[in-house]
Amino acid sequence: MIAMQRPDYQDLLAEARRRLAAGTDVEELLEWLKELGFHQVDCIFAVIQLELAPQPEAKRLVHHSRAWSATRKQSEELHEALFHELVNDPDLDPAGGRPGEPVATRR
């Protein structure tokens, strides 16, 4: 389940705010969220919603955190593979065209 769909999501964000105000650092907070079942992307959204960092920085912060460092290489490889597929999929070509039509002939 995506963390944002949890019925207690807003309560968890409120608890996160209390923890931060009490001195919990971001690393500890991310470990706590992961223990609660938050996925990496959930943690990124939480960092943004808690106004700890804007989106690009939130992604970097989470990917390089202690909580997620073990999965960073795997995540980077997945992102690279997905990007490669998107770039090379003619059906997803932003220039338009028909499926199967060579990219070079599209306008």
Summary of the structure (lengths in Angstrom):
residues: 107
radius of gyration: 18.6
end to end distance: 41.4
largest distance: 60.5
contacts: 260
relative contact order: 0.10
helix: 66%
strand: 0%
